[in-house]
């Protein structure tokens, strides 16, 4: 039996907890930011896709707002993720804006303001689950067999469950907080991106051992029957199974939500779906109308469904902001024979793919559901970017952004809540494909200036069948000016017809690149 003084204390604390909860600002939601990988503009049913069914994602669009002019900060993975977390273009930051190797050191220095550190300072419990690809550890790279530090826990996250880099890069293990999960110390991990380590088979030397063949690259160490980029040895007990990865991330996300249900919490859920290698769980194999790539989309939708079901079960739907978007545009063949049918364009009606400064490289689906505040079934053509989450989340939660930090982030909350401001909240957006020195493109108002025109990659041309994008363009071709309102497919260069606008956009891009807004 509980002694009376302790019983009184328990009753008081329970009352205090209820009082605090009921006094919390009504506008302070939990926030879940789901960043899918390589999902294109037309890959969801609710954005016009016919090659996969996405009922969970469609429900977000139906019950929230769908943006049609949202942009990933780059058209490749690492720079987009860094820009999202820091609210600053990746090309402004050291050590440059390349795609990080799997053994790179942490690319966001501790002390940098991030979306996570902002929300943590506002009293949120913060977690990241899924693909990291921002480097880990100190200069020289992480110690996979020891404490992996610095990492997400040093830049604002309370908890992390990660794939360190990408599914096609070694090491093929998960990291929880600062340790490799399930590592047997008698079988230490060694990783190299310079030379072969250990004597395990590689895709190049032993292609007969592959269950998924590569189309280019991806012929280093074979893990789980798939050739990867980079060499690894050891850590056998810790290695992931590709087909279980989506369910693993879903379970870890749900577990974090359950543990944080007292709120408020922030979850950055970075899916592996649908990056290569696409190896969906057997329950999705052959299920879609779009081959293996379509199956991977349906698996991704199922991951989102598991998260939404947990919110429903925990009665957190009403005051949780759930955002779904992609880290760059869609791509078909990205190195493995895991595509299936080619009779659709993942970014229709946009031109180009992942890795391009055409709209197909960076204009992506963007859905936001928050029943307490965001109107149901709304659409918005306001220009927004993942960079804007820092300022927007700060506005929602009352967190204050330190001076000089998150400098490319605009508060887009008014348009997320259904408003239609007469002056754009984000006046412009600079697209790039990942290189620190460009090429860049600038969107401002109806116009887009491209520093160079780029080709449609030969490997992707089969995916063009359903698209109208047939513009001419050569690698390193001359700068272009297009009108996105009249010509979303970027087929007509108006630089000759609109020389004043062309010059104005060129100068504005130079100004922003030099540090201005
Ligand atoms: Ca990506």
Boltz pocket constraint, residues with backbone or C-beta under 6 A from the ligand:
constraints:
  - pocket:
      binder: B
      contacts: [[A, 36], [A, 37], [A, 38], [A, 76], [A, 77], [A, 275], [A, 327], [A, 328]]
      max_distance: 6.0
